[in-house]
Amino acid sequence: MEAAAFKDLSVLIVGAGLSGVMLAPFIEKLGINYTILERSQAVGLLGAALYMSANILPAFEKLGLLEEIQAISKGCPI
């Protein structure tokens, strides 16, 4: 579908986790208005690791973020 088909569409994204913040740029490229709601009032470091398998890498590539993510990523020894 062409982006013009979505001009009157508005999306509510509940949660600013990885899924929510990954969805936003994709729908923005389609010209869709969106709002992200997040319960937390502040961004905090959790000290957690995030494993991204190869199947998510094409999404980062489409967003133009793949090279940056690869540059700051640390390998996971098997």
mmCIF file of the N, C-alpha and C atoms, coordinates in Angstrom:
data_MODEL
# 
_entry.id   MODEL 
# 
loop_
_atom_site.group_PDB 
_atom_site.id 
_atom_site.type_symbol 
_atom_site.label_atom_id 
_atom_site.label_alt_id 
_atom_site.label_comp_id 
_atom_site.label_asym_id 
_atom_site.label_entity_id 
_atom_site.label_seq_id 
_atom_site.pdbx_PDB_ins_code 
_atom_site.Cartn_x 
_atom_site.Cartn_y 
_atom_site.Cartn_z 
_atom_site.occupancy 
_atom_site.B_iso_or_equiv 
_atom_site.pdbx_formal_charge 
_atom_site.auth_seq_id 
_atom_site.auth_comp_id 
_atom_site.auth_asym_id 
_atom_site.auth_atom_id 
_atom_site.pdbx_PDB_model_num 
ATOM 1   N N  . MET A 1 1  ? 0.835  -1.190  0.000  1.00 0.00 ? 1  MET A N  1 
ATOM 2   C CA . MET A 1 1  ? 0.000  0.000   0.000  1.00 0.00 ? 1  MET A CA 1 
ATOM 3   C C  . MET A 1 1  ? 0.872  1.243   0.000  1.00 0.00 ? 1  MET A C  1 
ATOM 4   N N  . GLU A 1 2  ? 0.354  2.279   -0.593 1.00 0.00 ? 2  GLU A N  1 
ATOM 5   C CA . GLU A 1 2  ? 1.061  3.547   -0.612 1.00 0.00 ? 2  GLU A CA 1 
ATOM 6   C C  . GLU A 1 2  ? 0.847  4.275   0.707  1.00 0.00 ? 2  GLU A C  1 
ATOM 7   N N  . ALA A 1 3  ? 1.825  5.107   1.072  1.00 0.00 ? 3  ALA A N  1 
ATOM 8   C CA . ALA A 1 3  ? 1.754  5.851   2.329  1.00 0.00 ? 3  ALA A CA 1 
ATOM 9   C C  . ALA A 1 3  ? 0.510  6.732   2.380  1.00 0.00 ? 3  ALA A C  1 
ATOM 10  N N  . ALA A 1 4  ? 0.063  7.237   1.258  1.00 0.00 ? 4  ALA A N  1 
ATOM 11  C CA . ALA A 1 4  ? -1.111 8.112   1.232  1.00 0.00 ? 4  ALA A CA 1 
ATOM 12  C C  . ALA A 1 4  ? -2.361 7.403   1.739  1.00 0.00 ? 4  ALA A C  1 
ATOM 13  N N  . ALA A 1 5  ? -2.386 6.090   1.628  1.00 0.00 ? 5  ALA A N  1 
ATOM 14  C CA . ALA A 1 5  ? -3.547 5.327   2.081  1.00 0.00 ? 5  ALA A CA 1 
ATOM 15  C C  . ALA A 1 5  ? -3.698 5.378   3.596  1.00 0.00 ? 5  ALA A C  1 
ATOM 16  N N  . PHE A 1 6  ? -2.652 5.760   4.304  1.00 0.00 ? 6  PHE A N  1 
ATOM 17  C CA . PHE A 1 6  ? -2.667 5.778   5.763  1.00 0.00 ? 6  PHE A CA 1 
ATOM 18  C C  . PHE A 1 6  ? -2.771 7.177   6.348  1.00 0.00 ? 6  PHE A C  1 
ATOM 19  N N  . LYS A 1 7  ? -3.016 8.198   5.543  1.00 0.00 ? 7  LYS A N  1 
ATOM 20  C CA . LYS A 1 7  ? -2.916 9.580   6.017  1.00 0.00 ? 7  LYS A CA 1 
ATOM 21  C C  . LYS A 1 7  ? -3.847 9.906   7.179  1.00 0.00 ? 7  LYS A C  1 
ATOM 22  N N  . ASP A 1 8  ? -4.983 9.247   7.298  1.00 0.00 ? 8  ASP A N  1 
ATOM 23  C CA . ASP A 1 8  ? -5.916 9.535   8.382  1.00 0.00 ? 8  ASP A CA 1 
ATOM 24  C C  . ASP A 1 8  ? -5.823 8.524   9.522  1.00 0.00 ? 8  ASP A C  1 
ATOM 25  N N  . LEU A 1 9  ? -4.853 7.629   9.450  1.00 0.00 ? 9  LEU A N  1 
ATOM 26  C CA . LEU A 1 9  ? -4.704 6.588   10.456 1.00 0.00 ? 9  LEU A CA 1 
ATOM 27  C C  . LEU A 1 9  ? -3.829 7.085   11.601 1.00 0.00 ? 9  LEU A C  1 
ATOM 28  N N  . SER A 1 10 ? -4.191 6.715   12.812 1.00 0.00 ? 10 SER A N  1 
ATOM 29  C CA . SER A 1 10 ? -3.393 7.036   13.988 1.00 0.00 ? 10 SER A CA 1 
ATOM 30  C C  . SER A 1 10 ? -3.288 5.776   14.838 1.00 0.00 ? 10 SER A C  1 
ATOM 31  N N  . VAL A 1 11 ? -2.080 5.496   15.338 1.00 0.00 ? 11 VAL A N  1 
ATOM 32  C CA . VAL A 1 11 ? -1.818 4.276   16.089 1.00 0.00 ? 11 VAL A CA 1 
ATOM 33  C C  . VAL A 1 11 ? -1.381 4.620   17.498 1.00 0.00 ? 11 VAL A C  1 
ATOM 34  N N  . LEU A 1 12 ? -1.872 3.845   18.452 1.00 0.00 ? 12 LEU A N  1 
ATOM 35  C CA . LEU A 1 12 ? -1.457 3.981   19.841 1.00 0.00 ? 12 LEU A CA 1 
ATOM 36  C C  . LEU A 1 12 ? -0.554 2.790   20.172 1.00 0.00 ? 12 LEU A C  1 
ATOM 37  N N  . ILE A 1 13 ? 0.699  3.082   20.532 1.00 0.00 ? 13 ILE A N  1 
ATOM 38  C CA . ILE A 1 13 ? 1.653  2.043   20.906 1.00 0.00 ? 13 ILE A CA 1 
ATOM 39  C C  . ILE A 1 13 ? 1.752  2.068   22.425 1.00 0.00 ? 13 ILE A C  1 
ATOM 40  N N  . VAL A 1 14 ? 1.421  0.957   23.048 1.00 0.00 ? 14 VAL A N  1 
ATOM 41  C CA . VAL A 1 14 ? 1.444  0.869   24.508 1.00 0.00 ? 14 VAL A CA 1 
ATOM 42  C C  . VAL A 1 14 ? 2.730  0.179   24.927 1.00 0.00 ? 14 VAL A C  1 
ATOM 43  N N  . GLY A 1 15 ? 3.622  0.939   25.514 1.00 0.00 ? 15 GLY A N  1 
ATOM 44  C CA . GLY A 1 15 ? 4.890  0.415   25.989 1.00 0.00 ? 15 GLY A CA 1 
ATOM 45  C C  . GLY A 1 15 ? 6.042  0.857   25.111 1.00 0.00 ? 15 GLY A C  1 
ATOM 46  N N  . ALA A 1 16 ? 7.055  1.438   25.743 1.00 0.00 ? 16 ALA A N  1 
ATOM 47  C CA . ALA A 1 16 ? 8.235  1.906   25.023 1.00 0.00 ? 16 ALA A CA 1 
ATOM 48  C C  . ALA A 1 16 ? 9.386  0.920   25.166 1.00 0.00 ? 16 ALA A C  1 
ATOM 49  N N  . GLY A 1 17 ? 9.052  -0.358  25.162 1.00 0.00 ? 17 GLY A N  1 
ATOM 50  C CA . GLY A 1 17 ? 10.078 -1.390  25.160 1.00 0.00 ? 17 GLY A CA 1 
ATOM 51  C C  . GLY A 1 17 ? 10.621 -1.561  23.757 1.00 0.00 ? 17 GLY A C  1 
ATOM 52  N N  . LEU A 1 18 ? 11.385 -2.596  23.571 1.00 0.00 ? 18 LEU A N  1 
ATOM 53  C CA . LEU A 1 18 ? 12.007 -2.821  22.267 1.00 0.00 ? 18 LEU A CA 1 
ATOM 54  C C  . LEU A 1 18 ? 10.980 -2.906  21.146 1.00 0.00 ? 18 LEU A C  1 
ATOM 55  N N  . SER A 1 19 ? 9.888  -3.608  21.374 1.00 0.00 ? 19 SER A N  1 
ATOM 56  C CA . SER A 1 19 ? 8.867  -3.745  20.324 1.00 0.00 ? 19 SER A CA 1 
ATOM 57  C C  . SER A 1 19 ? 8.225  -2.406  19.984 1.00 0.00 ? 19 SER A C  1 
ATOM 58  N N  . GLY A 1 20 ? 7.897  -1.631  21.003 1.00 0.00 ? 20 GLY A N  1 
ATOM 59  C CA . GLY A 1 20 ? 7.259  -0.334  20.768 1.00 0.00 ? 20 GLY A CA 1 
ATOM 60  C C  . GLY A 1 20 ? 8.150  0.639   20.025 1.00 0.00 ? 20 GLY A C  1 
ATOM 61  N N  . VAL A 1 21 ? 9.407  0.725   20.443 1.00 0.00 ? 21 VAL A N  1 
ATOM 62  C CA . VAL A 1 21 ? 10.301 1.669   19.782 1.00 0.00 ? 21 VAL A CA 1 
ATOM 63  C C  . VAL A 1 21 ? 10.772 1.170   18.421 1.00 0.00 ? 21 VAL A C  1 
ATOM 64  N N  . MET A 1 22 ? 10.680 -0.138  18.174 1.00 0.00 ? 22 MET A N  1 
ATOM 65  C CA . MET A 1 22 ? 10.990 -0.655  16.835 1.00 0.00 ? 22 MET A CA 1 
ATOM 66  C C  . MET A 1 22 ? 9.826  -0.430  15.879 1.00 0.00 ? 22 MET A C  1 
ATOM 67  N N  . LEU A 1 23 ? 8.621  -0.506  16.391 1.00 0.00 ? 23 LEU A N  1 
ATOM 68  C CA . LEU A 1 23 ? 7.447  -0.308  15.549 1.00 0.00 ? 23 LEU A CA 1 
ATOM 69  C C  . LEU A 1 23 ? 7.326  1.143   15.071 1.00 0.00 ? 23 LEU A C  1 
ATOM 70  N N  . ALA A 1 24 ? 7.618  2.077   15.951 1.00 0.00 ? 24 ALA A N  1 
ATOM 71  C CA . ALA A 1 24 ? 7.422  3.498   15.646 1.00 0.00 ? 24 ALA A CA 1 
ATOM 72  C C  . ALA A 1 24 ? 8.092  3.966   14.351 1.00 0.00 ? 24 ALA A C  1 
ATOM 73  N N  . PRO A 1 25 ? 9.381  3.714   14.108 1.00 0.00 ? 25 PRO A N  1 
ATOM 74  C CA . PRO A 1 25 ? 9.990  4.196   12.863 1.00 0.00 ? 25 PRO A CA 1 
ATOM 75  C C  . PRO A 1 25 ? 9.407  3.551   11.613 1.00 0.00 ? 25 PRO A C  1 
ATOM 76  N N  . PHE A 1 26 ? 8.984  2.286   11.729 1.00 0.00 ? 26 PHE A N  1 
ATOM 77  C CA . PHE A 1 26 ? 8.392  1.633   10.562 1.00 0.00 ? 26 PHE A CA 1 
ATOM 78  C C  . PHE A 1 26 ? 7.075  2.293   10.173 1.00 0.00 ? 26 PHE A C  1 
ATOM 79  N N  . ILE A 1 27 ? 6.217  2.540   11.156 1.00 0.00 ? 27 ILE A N  1 
ATOM 80  C CA . ILE A 1 27 ? 4.936  3.149   10.791 1.00 0.00 ? 27 ILE A CA 1 
ATOM 81  C C  . ILE A 1 27 ? 5.100  4.625   10.446 1.00 0.00 ? 27 ILE A C  1 
ATOM 82  N N  . GLU A 1 28 ? 6.129  5.250   10.993 1.00 0.00 ? 28 GLU A N  1 
ATOM 83  C CA . GLU A 1 28 ? 6.399  6.648   10.621 1.00 0.00 ? 28 GLU A CA 1 
ATOM 84  C C  . GLU A 1 28 ? 6.775  6.751   9.147  1.00 0.00 ? 28 GLU A C  1 
ATOM 85  N N  . LYS A 1 29 ? 7.549  5.792   8.655  1.00 0.00 ? 29 LYS A N  1 
ATOM 86  C CA . LYS A 1 29 ? 7.917  5.788   7.238  1.00 0.00 ? 29 LYS A CA 1 
ATOM 87  C C  . LYS A 1 29 ? 6.698  5.638   6.335  1.00 0.00 ? 29 LYS A C  1 
ATOM 88  N N  . LEU A 1 30 ? 5.627  5.059   6.857  1.00 0.00 ? 30 LEU A N  1 
ATOM 89  C CA . LEU A 1 30 ? 4.390  4.929   6.092  1.00 0.00 ? 30 LEU A CA 1 
ATOM 90  C C  . LEU A 1 30 ? 3.509  6.169   6.213  1.00 0.00 ? 30 LEU A C  1 
ATOM 91  N N  . GLY A 1 31 ? 3.956  7.141   6.982  1.00 0.00 ? 31 GLY A N  1 
ATOM 92  C CA . GLY A 1 31 ? 3.179  8.368   7.153  1.00 0.00 ? 31 GLY A CA 1 
ATOM 93  C C  . GLY A 1 31 ? 2.064  8.235   8.170  1.00 0.00 ? 31 GLY A C  1 
ATOM 94  N N  . ILE A 1 32 ? 2.163  7.239   9.035  1.00 0.00 ? 32 ILE A N  1 
ATOM 95  C CA . ILE A 1 32 ? 1.127  7.005   10.037 1.00 0.00 ? 32 ILE A CA 1 
ATOM 96  C C  . ILE A 1 32 ? 1.473  7.774   11.304 1.00 0.00 ? 32 ILE A C  1 
ATOM 97  N N  . ASN A 1 33 ? 0.501  8.496   11.833 1.00 0.00 ? 33 ASN A N  1 
ATOM 98  C CA . ASN A 1 33 ? 0.687  9.182   13.104 1.00 0.00 ? 33 ASN A CA 1 
ATOM 99  C C  . ASN A 1 33 ? 0.636  8.163   14.225 1.00 0.00 ? 33 ASN A C  1 
ATOM 100 N N  . TYR A 1 34 ? 1.447  8.374   15.260 1.00 0.00 ? 34 TYR A N  1 
ATOM 101 C CA . TYR A 1 34 ? 1.440  7.443   16.386 1.00 0.00 ? 34 TYR A CA 1 
ATOM 102 C C  . TYR A 1 34 ? 1.746  8.171   17.686 1.00 0.00 ? 34 TYR A C  1 
ATOM 103 N N  . THR A 1 35 ? 1.335  7.546   18.764 1.00 0.00 ? 35 THR A N  1 
ATOM 104 C CA . THR A 1 35 ? 1.644  8.007   20.113 1.00 0.00 ? 35 THR A CA 1 
ATOM 105 C C  . THR A 1 35 ? 2.139  6.793   20.885 1.00 0.00 ? 35 THR A C  1 
ATOM 106 N N  . ILE A 1 36 ? 3.227  6.969   21.620 1.00 0.00 ? 36 ILE A N  1 
ATOM 107 C CA . ILE A 1 36 ? 3.742  5.895   22.471 1.00 0.00 ? 36 ILE A CA 1 
ATOM 108 C C  . ILE A 1 36 ? 3.419  6.240   23.915 1.00 0.00 ? 36 ILE A C  1 
ATOM 109 N N  . LEU A 1 37 ? 2.774  5.323   24.606 1.00 0.00 ? 37 LEU A N  1 
ATOM 110 C CA . LEU A 1 37 ? 2.500  5.479   26.035 1.00 0.00 ? 37 LEU A CA 1 
ATOM 111 C C  . LEU A 1 37 ? 3.432  4.555   26.812 1.00 0.00 ? 37 LEU A C  1 
ATOM 112 N N  . GLU A 1 38 ? 4.039  5.090   27.850 1.00 0.00 ? 38 GLU A N  1 
ATOM 113 C CA . GLU A 1 38 ? 4.945  4.304   28.690 1.00 0.00 ? 38 GLU A CA 1 
ATOM 114 C C  . GLU A 1 38 ? 4.638  4.585   30.150 1.00 0.00 ? 38 GLU A C  1 
ATOM 115 N N  . ARG A 1 39 ? 4.513  3.562   30.924 1.00 0.00 ? 39 ARG A N  1 
ATOM 116 C CA . ARG A 1 39 ? 4.170  3.692   32.340 1.00 0.00 ? 39 ARG A CA 1 
ATOM 117 C C  . ARG A 1 39 ? 5.310  4.301   33.154 1.00 0.00 ? 39 ARG A C  1 
ATOM 118 N N  . SER A 1 40 ? 6.542  3.955   32.826 1.00 0.00 ? 40 SER A N  1 
ATOM 119 C CA . SER A 1 40 ? 7.693  4.449   33.573 1.00 0.00 ? 40 SER A CA 1 
ATOM 120 C C  . SER A 1 40 ? 7.883  5.942   33.321 1.00 0.00 ? 40 SER A C  1 
ATOM 121 N N  . GLN A 1 41 ? 8.255  6.655   34.359 1.00 0.00 ? 41 GLN A N  1 
ATOM 122 C CA . GLN A 1 41 ? 8.454  8.099   34.240 1.00 0.00 ? 41 GLN A CA 1 
ATOM 123 C C  . GLN A 1 41 ? 9.889  8.469   33.882 1.00 0.00 ? 41 GLN A C  1 
ATOM 124 N N  . ALA A 1 42 ? 10.789 7.519   33.949 1.00 0.00 ? 42 ALA A N  1 
ATOM 125 C CA . ALA A 1 42 ? 12.186 7.805   33.655 1.00 0.00 ? 42 ALA A CA 1 
ATOM 126 C C  . ALA A 1 42 ? 12.825 6.627   32.941 1.00 0.00 ? 42 ALA A C  1 
ATOM 127 N N  . VAL A 1 43 ? 13.847 6.931   32.181 1.00 0.00 ? 43 VAL A N  1 
ATOM 128 C CA . VAL A 1 43 ? 14.610 5.891   31.521 1.00 0.00 ? 43 VAL A CA 1 
ATOM 129 C C  . VAL A 1 43 ? 15.689 5.447   32.494 1.00 0.00 ? 43 VAL A C  1 
ATOM 130 N N  . GLY A 1 44 ? 15.770 4.174   32.708 1.00 0.00 ? 44 GLY A N  1 
ATOM 131 C CA . GLY A 1 44 ? 16.771 3.664   33.637 1.00 0.00 ? 44 GLY A CA 1 
ATOM 132 C C  . GLY A 1 44 ? 17.544 2.518   33.038 1.00 0.00 ? 44 GLY A C  1 
ATOM 133 N N  . LEU A 1 45 ? 18.750 2.335   33.516 1.00 0.00 ? 45 LEU A N  1 
ATOM 134 C CA . LEU A 1 45 ? 19.561 1.219   33.061 1.00 0.00 ? 45 LEU A CA 1 
ATOM 135 C C  . LEU A 1 45 ? 19.224 0.004   33.909 1.00 0.00 ? 45 LEU A C  1 
ATOM 136 N N  . LEU A 1 46 ? 18.944 -1.089  33.256 1.00 0.00 ? 46 LEU A N  1 
ATOM 137 C CA . LEU A 1 46 ? 18.577 -2.302  33.965 1.00 0.00 ? 46 LEU A CA 1 
ATOM 138 C C  . LEU A 1 46 ? 19.756 -3.242  34.142 1.00 0.00 ? 46 LEU A C  1 
ATOM 139 N N  . GLY A 1 47 ? 20.822 -3.011  33.420 1.00 0.00 ? 47 GLY A N  1 
ATOM 140 C CA . GLY A 1 47 ? 21.962 -3.894  33.505 1.00 0.00 ? 47 GLY A CA 1 
ATOM 141 C C  . GLY A 1 47 ? 21.727 -5.227  32.821 1.00 0.00 ? 47 GLY A C  1 
ATOM 142 N N  . ALA A 1 48 ? 20.750 -5.282  31.978 1.00 0.00 ? 48 ALA A N  1 
ATOM 143 C CA . ALA A 1 48 ? 20.411 -6.530  31.300 1.00 0.00 ? 48 ALA A CA 1 
ATOM 144 C C  . ALA A 1 48 ? 21.068 -6.577  29.922 1.00 0.00 ? 48 ALA A C  1 
ATOM 145 N N  . ALA A 1 49 ? 21.213 -7.775  29.436 1.00 0.00 ? 49 ALA A N  1 
ATOM 146 C CA . ALA A 1 49 ? 21.732 -7.971  28.088 1.00 0.00 ? 49 ALA A CA 1 
ATOM 147 C C  . ALA A 1 49 ? 20.571 -8.265  27.157 1.00 0.00 ? 49 ALA A C  1 
ATOM 148 N N  . LEU A 1 50 ? 20.731 -7.903  25.918 1.00 0.00 ? 50 LEU A N  1 
ATOM 149 C CA . LEU A 1 50 ? 19.706 -8.148  24.915 1.00 0.00 ? 50 LEU A CA 1 
ATOM 150 C C  . LEU A 1 50 ? 20.336 -8.968  23.807 1.00 0.00 ? 50 LEU A C  1 
ATOM 151 N N  . TYR A 1 51 ? 19.764 -10.110 23.563 1.00 0.00 ? 51 TYR A N  1 
ATOM 152 C CA . TYR A 1 51 ? 20.258 -10.963 22.484 1.00 0.00 ? 51 TYR A CA 1 
ATOM 153 C C  . TYR A 1 51 ? 19.400 -10.719 21.252 1.00 0.00 ? 51 TYR A C  1 
ATOM 154 N N  . MET A 1 52 ? 20.046 -10.404 20.155 1.00 0.00 ? 52 MET A N  1 
ATOM 155 C CA . MET A 1 52 ? 19.325 -10.213 18.896 1.00 0.00 ? 52 MET A CA 1 
ATOM 156 C C  . MET A 1 52 ? 19.800 -11.269 17.912 1.00 0.00 ? 52 MET A C  1 
ATOM 157 N N  . SER A 1 53 ? 18.890 -12.116 17.519 1.00 0.00 ? 53 SER A N  1 
ATOM 158 C CA . SER A 1 53 ? 19.252 -13.150 16.554 1.00 0.00 ? 53 SER A CA 1 
ATOM 159 C C  . SER A 1 53 ? 19.275 -12.552 15.148 1.00 0.00 ? 53 SER A C  1 
ATOM 160 N N  . ALA A 1 54 ? 19.796 -13.316 14.222 1.00 0.00 ? 54 ALA A N  1 
ATOM 161 C CA . ALA A 1 54 ? 19.974 -12.838 12.848 1.00 0.00 ? 54 ALA A CA 1 
ATOM 162 C C  . ALA A 1 54 ? 18.671 -12.437 12.176 1.00 0.00 ? 54 ALA A C  1 
ATOM 163 N N  . ASN A 1 55 ? 17.546 -12.970 12.621 1.00 0.00 ? 55 ASN A N  1 
ATOM 164 C CA . ASN A 1 55 ? 16.286 -12.656 11.932 1.00 0.00 ? 55 ASN A CA 1 
ATOM 165 C C  . ASN A 1 55 ? 15.816 -11.220 12.184 1.00 0.00 ? 55 ASN A C  1 
ATOM 166 N N  . ILE A 1 56 ? 16.346 -10.523 13.190 1.00 0.00 ? 56 ILE A N  1 
ATOM 167 C CA . ILE A 1 56 ? 15.952 -9.134  13.442 1.00 0.00 ? 56 ILE A CA 1 
ATOM 168 C C  . ILE A 1 56 ? 16.856 -8.144  12.703 1.00 0.00 ? 56 ILE A C  1 
ATOM 169 N N  . LEU A 1 57 ? 18.008 -8.592  12.260 1.00 0.00 ? 57 LEU A N  1 
ATOM 170 C CA . LEU A 1 57 ? 18.967 -7.690  11.631 1.00 0.00 ? 57 LEU A CA 1 
ATOM 171 C C  . LEU A 1 57 ? 18.438 -6.999  10.374 1.00 0.00 ? 57 LEU A C  1 
ATOM 172 N N  . PRO A 1 58 ? 17.641 -7.653  9.516  1.00 0.00 ? 58 PRO A N  1 
ATOM 173 C CA . PRO A 1 58 ? 17.089 -6.940  8.366  1.00 0.00 ? 58 PRO A CA 1 
ATOM 174 C C  . PRO A 1 58 ? 16.206 -5.747  8.762  1.00 0.00 ? 58 PRO A C  1 
ATOM 175 N N  . ALA A 1 59 ? 15.535 -5.843  9.901  1.00 0.00 ? 59 ALA A N  1 
ATOM 176 C CA . ALA A 1 59 ? 14.715 -4.712  10.356 1.00 0.00 ? 59 ALA A CA 1 
ATOM 177 C C  . ALA A 1 59 ? 15.599 -3.516  10.690 1.00 0.00 ? 59 ALA A C  1 
ATOM 178 N N  . PHE A 1 60 ? 16.709 -3.767  11.378 1.00 0.00 ? 60 PHE A N  1 
ATOM 179 C CA . PHE A 1 60 ? 17.642 -2.676  11.679 1.00 0.00 ? 60 PHE A CA 1 
ATOM 180 C C  . PHE A 1 60 ? 18.260 -2.115  10.413 1.00 0.00 ? 60 PHE A C  1 
ATOM 181 N N  . GLU A 1 61 ? 18.501 -2.973  9.438  1.00 0.00 ? 61 GLU A N  1 
ATOM 182 C CA . GLU A 1 61 ? 19.064 -2.516  8.173  1.00 0.00 ? 61 GLU A CA 1 
ATOM 183 C C  . GLU A 1 61 ? 18.088 -1.584  7.450  1.00 0.00 ? 61 GLU A C  1 
ATOM 184 N N  . LYS A 1 62 ? 16.805 -1.939  7.440  1.00 0.00 ? 62 LYS A N  1 
ATOM 185 C CA . LYS A 1 62 ? 15.793 -1.090  6.801  1.00 0.00 ? 62 LYS A CA 1 
ATOM 186 C C  . LYS A 1 62 ? 15.682 0.269   7.479  1.00 0.00 ? 62 LYS A C  1 
ATOM 187 N N  . LEU A 1 63 ? 15.921 0.293   8.770  1.00 0.00 ? 63 LEU A N  1 
ATOM 188 C CA . LEU A 1 63 ? 15.865 1.551   9.521  1.00 0.00 ? 63 LEU A CA 1 
ATOM 189 C C  . LEU A 1 63 ? 17.149 2.358   9.393  1.00 0.00 ? 63 LEU A C  1 
ATOM 190 N N  . GLY A 1 64 ? 18.166 1.773   8.752  1.00 0.00 ? 64 GLY A N  1 
ATOM 191 C CA . GLY A 1 64 ? 19.439 2.467   8.612  1.00 0.00 ? 64 GLY A CA 1 
ATOM 192 C C  . GLY A 1 64 ? 20.264 2.452   9.893  1.00 0.00 ? 64 GLY A C  1 
ATOM 193 N N  . LEU A 1 65 ? 20.004 1.488   10.770 1.00 0.00 ? 65 LEU A N  1 
ATOM 194 C CA . LEU A 1 65 ? 20.683 1.431   12.064 1.00 0.00 ? 65 LEU A CA 1 
ATOM 195 C C  . LEU A 1 65 ? 21.643 0.262   12.203 1.00 0.00 ? 65 LEU A C  1 
ATOM 196 N N  . LEU A 1 66 ? 21.681 -0.613  11.233 1.00 0.00 ? 66 LEU A N  1 
ATOM 197 C CA . LEU A 1 66 ? 22.443 -1.852  11.370 1.00 0.00 ? 66 LEU A CA 1 
ATOM 198 C C  . LEU A 1 66 ? 23.930 -1.590  11.636 1.00 0.00 ? 66 LEU A C  1 
ATOM 199 N N  . GLU A 1 67 ? 24.562 -0.721  10.869 1.00 0.00 ? 67 GLU A N  1 
ATOM 200 C CA . GLU A 1 67 ? 25.990 -0.470  11.048 1.00 0.00 ? 67 GLU A CA 1 
ATOM 201 C C  . GLU A 1 67 ? 26.290 0.092   12.431 1.00 0.00 ? 67 GLU A C  1 
ATOM 202 N N  . GLU A 1 68 ? 25.453 0.989   12.915 1.00 0.00 ? 68 GLU A N  1 
ATOM 203 C CA . GLU A 1 68 ? 25.657 1.569   14.238 1.00 0.00 ? 68 GLU A CA 1 
ATOM 204 C C  . GLU A 1 68 ? 25.499 0.512   15.330 1.00 0.00 ? 68 GLU A C  1 
ATOM 205 N N  . ILE A 1 69 ? 24.507 -0.330  15.184 1.00 0.00 ? 69 ILE A N  1 
ATOM 206 C CA . ILE A 1 69 ? 24.280 -1.387  16.175 1.00 0.00 ? 69 ILE A CA 1 
ATOM 207 C C  . ILE A 1 69 ? 25.440 -2.376  16.170 1.00 0.00 ? 69 ILE A C  1 
ATOM 208 N N  . GLN A 1 70 ? 25.921 -2.729  14.998 1.00 0.00 ? 70 GLN A N  1 
ATOM 209 C CA . GLN A 1 70 ? 27.044 -3.650  14.918 1.00 0.00 ? 70 GLN A CA 1 
ATOM 210 C C  . GLN A 1 70 ? 28.302 -3.035  15.533 1.00 0.00 ? 70 GLN A C  1 
ATOM 211 N N  . ALA A 1 71 ? 28.477 -1.736  15.378 1.00 0.00 ? 71 ALA A N  1 
ATOM 212 C CA . ALA A 1 71 ? 29.666 -1.070  15.910 1.00 0.00 ? 71 ALA A CA 1 
ATOM 213 C C  . ALA A 1 71 ? 29.685 -1.056  17.443 1.00 0.00 ? 71 ALA A C  1 
ATOM 214 N N  . ILE A 1 72 ? 28.524 -0.967  18.077 1.00 0.00 ? 72 ILE A N  1 
ATOM 215 C CA . ILE A 1 72 ? 28.487 -0.897  19.546 1.00 0.00 ? 72 ILE A CA 1 
ATOM 216 C C  . ILE A 1 72 ? 28.188 -2.240  20.205 1.00 0.00 ? 72 ILE A C  1 
ATOM 217 N N  . SER A 1 73 ? 27.935 -3.260  19.392 1.00 0.00 ? 73 SER A N  1 
ATOM 218 C CA . SER A 1 73 ? 27.581 -4.581  19.925 1.00 0.00 ? 73 SER A CA 1 
ATOM 219 C C  . SER A 1 73 ? 28.812 -5.347  20.385 1.00 0.00 ? 73 SER A C  1 
ATOM 220 N N  . LYS A 1 74 ? 28.580 -6.221  21.312 1.00 0.00 ? 74 LYS A N  1 
ATOM 221 C CA . LYS A 1 74 ? 29.622 -7.128  21.771 1.00 0.00 ? 74 LYS A CA 1 
ATOM 222 C C  . LYS A 1 74 ? 29.202 -8.541  21.407 1.00 0.00 ? 74 LYS A C  1 
ATOM 223 N N  . GLY A 1 75 ? 30.117 -9.307  20.926 1.00 0.00 ? 75 GLY A N  1 
ATOM 224 C CA . GLY A 1 75 ? 29.829 -10.674 20.526 1.00 0.00 ? 75 GLY A CA 1 
ATOM 225 C C  . GLY A 1 75 ? 29.496 -11.543 21.726 1.00 0.00 ? 75 GLY A C  1 
ATOM 226 N N  . CYS A 1 76 ? 28.795 -12.603 21.464 1.00 0.00 ? 76 CYS A N  1 
ATOM 227 C CA . CYS A 1 76 ? 28.417 -13.550 22.504 1.00 0.00 ? 76 CYS A CA 1 
ATOM 228 C C  . CYS A 1 76 ? 29.109 -14.876 22.218 1.00 0.00 ? 76 CYS A C  1 
ATOM 229 N N  . PRO A 1 77 ? 30.110 -15.214 23.032 1.00 0.00 ? 77 PRO A N  1 
ATOM 230 C CA . PRO A 1 77 ? 30.795 -16.486 22.768 1.00 0.00 ? 77 PRO A CA 1 
ATOM 231 C C  . PRO A 1 77 ? 29.867 -17.664 23.015 1.00 0.00 ? 77 PRO A C  1 
ATOM 232 N N  . ILE A 1 78 ? 29.990 -18.637 22.186 1.00 0.00 ? 78 ILE A N  1 
ATOM 233 C CA . ILE A 1 78 ? 29.113 -19.813 22.305 1.00 0.00 ? 78 ILE A CA 1 
ATOM 234 C C  . ILE A 1 78 ? 29.758 -20.870 23.169 1.00 0.00 ? 78 ILE A C  1 
# 
